[in-house]
Amino acid sequence: MTATFGDASEAAFVTRLRAGEPDAFEQLVRNYTPPLLRVARRLLGNDDEARDALQDAFISVFRSIRNFEAGSRLSTWLHRVVVNAALMKLRTRRRHPEEEIEKYLPLFQEDGHQIVPSVEWMESAETALQRKEMRQLVRTAIDRLPDTYRTVLLLRDIEEMSTAETAEILGISTTAAKLRLHRARQALRTQLDPQMRGSR
């Protein structure tokens, strides 16, 4: 995540936001709309809903900026507000309960060995992702993950945020973030395994 301000200038900027300066809010919207909209799009998969979520997030920021804790990074806090707004939209959109992630995790025998052992893929993930059909398979596999795990995977692996930032945005411990990420990656690999084993 790229910082827009240095520590001192960010503190001064937050002071202006708290004072309700219209120019400061205009600058906030201008500087942060591209990265925040990208996150909302990835979570929602729909441009109109992503823009609605971003608008809801900026309204929330405007109303709650006085509660912003000076010890946090502004960009991290803004991402947290946008992620929450997007997840709210997902919950209202979803008519059926989420599937459990266990459906996509590898199965193990009583002795701890996998029932279907992992094998090396025929080509690297980087090479496979150069193919359009594989990129679509990955997107579909990510979309199948429960929101709890999909959000961690998107923030950590797609947005390339640190584990600490991801945990702060989601309001969880770094240990919980690492565990969710591990399970999300496992589930993603299990889904892609049939295609990747035979791809060449």
Stockholm file with secondary structure:
# STOCKHOLM 1.0

chainA/1-200         MTATFGDASEAAFVTRLRAGEPDAFEQLVRNYTPPLLRVARRLLGNDDEARDALQDAFISVFRSIRNFEAGSRLSTWLHRVVVNAALMKLRTRRRHPEEEIEKYLPLFQEDGHQIVPSVEWMESAETALQRKEMRQLVRTAIDRLPDTYRTVLLLRDIEEMSTAETAEILGISTTAAKLRLHRARQALRTQLDPQMRGSR
#=GR chainA/1-200 SS CCCSSCHHHHHHHHHHHHTTCHHHHHHHHHHHHHHHHHHHHHHHSCHHHHHHHHHHHHHHHHHHGGGCCTTSCHHHHHHHHHHHHHHHHHHHHCCSCCCCGGGGSCCBCTTSCBSSCCCCCSSCHHHHTTSHHHHHHHHHHHHHSCHHHHHHHIIIIISCCCHHHHHHHHTSCHHHHHHHHHHHHHHHHHHHHHHHHSCC
#=GC SS_cons         CCCSSCHHHHHHHHHHHHTTCHHHHHHHHHHHHHHHHHHHHHHHSCHHHHHHHHHHHHHHHHHHGGGCCTTSCHHHHHHHHHHHHHHHHHHHHCCSCCCCGGGGSCCBCTTSCBSSCCCCCSSCHHHHTTSHHHHHHHHHHHHHSCHHHHHHHIIIIISCCCHHHHHHHHTSCHHHHHHHHHHHHHHHHHHHHHHHHSCC
//
